[in-house]
């Protein structure tokens, strides 16, 4: 059966040659035997393959010299650092970066991505909000590199760069357990968000390994901003003493900031570990212990993957995992 939209890989399989050989034939490059070239040409005709004009222009040095980057929220310091790292790599290669914020809206994500692709960006980097990225299959097939950051794509095989969220969360909760805490609450974004889901899994695994029964009342989710996290933390701290948490694990920097506001009158009394570092965390009266994931490293790795694809890397989809680091500062070392 003929593929719906034949790719160079389909041509290579049909002709029984490598992708590089197909590329050489398409671009009339020397070094291909006549018989091999004839097989490739026959495969192109049989499949109805049409080379992508953008990919062709890239090979001949006429790219738009732009990258597209879609992040969740440019005002979030984490994503600002991601964007800065991508921009540094792009600038070093003579490329311009165009950035948009999708604000956790899947429809806005798709709208922004589509808009940038229409403007012929050479590659797309995306922090995804949606749960279905199959709309990008034609772009990948046509040769446009697409790299996902912080969260993997759904229903699409594509390059992605992720932090080691589950292991980082587990390390943070284990740190609180090691300092004597048994009632540890968890504040996090919605379960639909990949990073929140992974970090909550790490939280539960740490409790289970320590023989601590998870209490659903201590693990509310859906705190998508600092105000919601503050309200949730205040509810937890108002529980009766025998059910009240002695420590909080916060699954992102906005959750941590909200928790700190709720803890203003309890500074030094409640243990606290946050996931993601944030500005001035080390200068607070009780410096905040964090699980640090390196957003600059995420952005650098994602941009490097995109440029590798533009340079001709034809490996299958890559998944890069960036390790996290527990940074002990004081709040995570408070005993119950």
Secondary structure, 3 states (H helix, E strand, C coil): CCCCCCCHHHHHHHHCCCHHHHHHHHCCCCCCCHHHHHHHHHHHHHHCCCCCHHHHHHHCCCCCCEEEEEECCCCCHHHHHHHHHHHHHHHHCCCEEEEEECCCCHHHHHHHHHHHHHCCCCEEEECCCCCCCHHHHHHHHCCCEEEEECCCCCCCCCEEEEECHHHHHHHHHHHHHHCCCCCEEEEECCCCCHHHHHHHHHHHHHHHHCCCCCCHHHCCECCCCHHHHHHHHHHHHCCCCCCCCCEEEECCHHHHHHHHHHCHHHCCCCEEEEECCCCCCCCCCCCCEEEEECHHHHHHHHHHHHHHHHCCCCCCCCEEEECEEEECCCHHHCCC
